[in-house]
């Protein structure tokens, strides 16, 4: 049987690996909403614990066409949470990971997470 291309990680596997990387860096993170274990999209909310937040989603960079983490929403945490609620209403299979770090570290720019 011929392979049809590279195997794609399941959403749940990626989330578990991401949470483990954050734990190793002593960055608190929580699964706020569980999506479809196999094919659910993942968004990452970073709360800087000062009333501000950002949400990142995986998308295609318009310049290069490569997959990249792009800002979906940013600003006051209440506004960002509203954007997440609307996104979840449209996509019930969406995973939401909340990262809490005063310095705004998500590790999404690190090898294995960035690409």
Residue pairs with C-beta under 8 A, 6 or more apart in sequence:
9 17
10 37
10 38
10 39
11 35
11 36
11 37
11 38
11 39
11 40
11 41
11 42
11 95
12 37
12 38
14 42
15 31
15 42
15 95
15 97
18 29
18 42
18 44
18 97
18 107
18 113
19 29
19 31
19 97
21 107
21 110
21 113
22 28
22 29
22 99
22 107
23 29
25 105
25 107
27 99
27 100
27 101
27 105
27 107
28 99
28 100
28 101
29 97
29 98
29 99
29 100
30 97
30 98
30 100
31 95
31 96
31 97
32 45
32 84
32 96
32 97
32 98
33 88
33 94
33 95
33 96
34 95
35 41
35 42
35 91
35 92
35 93
35 94
35 95
35 96
36 93
39 93
40 93
40 94
40 95
41 57
41 58
41 91
41 93
41 94
41 95
42 57
42 58
42 94
42 95
42 97
43 55
43 56
43 57
43 72
43 84
43 87
43 94
43 95
43 96
43 97
44 55
44 56
44 69
44 97
44 98
44 99
44 106
44 108
45 53
45 54
45 55
45 56
45 80
45 84
45 96
45 97
45 98
45 99
46 53
46 54
46 55
46 56
46 98
46 99
46 100
46 101
46 104
46 105
46 106
47 53
47 77
47 98
47 99
47 100
47 101
48 101
48 102
48 103
48 104
49 100
49 101
49 102
50 102
51 76
51 77
52 74
52 75
52 76
52 77
53 74
53 75
53 76
53 77
53 80
53 81
54 71
54 73
54 74
54 80
54 104
55 71
55 72
55 73
55 74
55 80
55 83
55 84
56 69
56 70
56 71
56 72
56 106
56 108
57 69
57 70
57 72
58 67
58 68
58 69
58 70
59 67
59 68
59 69
59 70
60 66
60 67
60 68
61 67
61 68
61 70
66 115
67 115
68 114
69 106
69 108
69 109
69 114
72 83
72 87
73 79
73 80
73 83
73 84
74 80
84 96
87 94
88 94
88 96
99 105
99 106
107 113
108 114
